[in-house]
Amino acid sequence: MFRSALVPLFFLTTLGLPACVTVEPATSEPSDTSTEPPWIALFNGEDLSGWTPKITGLALGEDPHKHFAVRAGLLQVRYEPNAAFDGRFGHLFFEGEFSHYNLLLEYRFVGEQCPGGPGWAWRNSGVMLHSQDPNTMRIDQAFPVSIEMQTLGSTSDRERPTANLCTPGTYVTWKGARHDTHCTDSTSAPQPDDGWVQVRVEVRGHESIRHLVDGEVVLEYSQPMLDPGDQDAERLLHGGAPAALASGFLCLQSESHPVDFRRVDIQVLASPEPEHDRENSTAIRTGLPD
């Protein structure tokens, strides 16, 4: 079962990951700069060690239809043949919280959307950043309160950018002003049909978040905050969570379209925050009412 615990700074800056998870360095680093912190593979290519699913309507850890599974060395999102989607949004959480880091993701969309999936979820997935602890999610909650780097697929007759921003229960500062728009397109070019796409995100606590495609910044914003106008965010604030999001959990999405992930790598950076400030800006705690 998922362990909910604040990750000590010691593990983030010396080992790069929570102590409860054993991982190996990525087989090839996105950067050749040897003086940088190492890149760590969060997905080991063999199983879901360190990951826990949360499917809408089910308890944390339950995934009876194996929406998330490892096959042929890939972390896959799949659905039962001929079964309706029926609002079964899913998120696969990695253990422990992160604050300052670089994240690299390689994904591709495959096959056809699950019947009954919403139109906006066609070739739609993403990674949630600064997410609430999954132990605090309501059993029927569709999306964790978080910042999402949204990944979208394209076809020749339906081209869309990727590495976009969505804000379930949150808002950010963009272009110098509070930004309440739920989803915001990046400036990226559409990506090839069914091809592997590599995206990166640079997260610097509460200070800034940048999305990159092909090494170029396609979206940049800052100061992610809990939105008191959202019922789940308001519940978290009532439970004592800080309004400013400076750290949180990571999770991958299943939103009704099959998708493969072959790489989820992280480079953990030292936090510049003083110890007492870091302790006061932890991500959302457990024990909140449903």
Helices and strands as residue ranges (DSSP letters): H 9-10, I 11-15, E 40-41, E 51-55, E 68-71, E 74-77, E 90-94, E 100-109, G 119-121, E 124-131, G 134-136, E 147-152, E 164-166, E 170-174, E 177-179, E 183-184, E 197-204, E 208-213, E 216-226, H 231-238, E 249-254, E 259-268, H 275-280
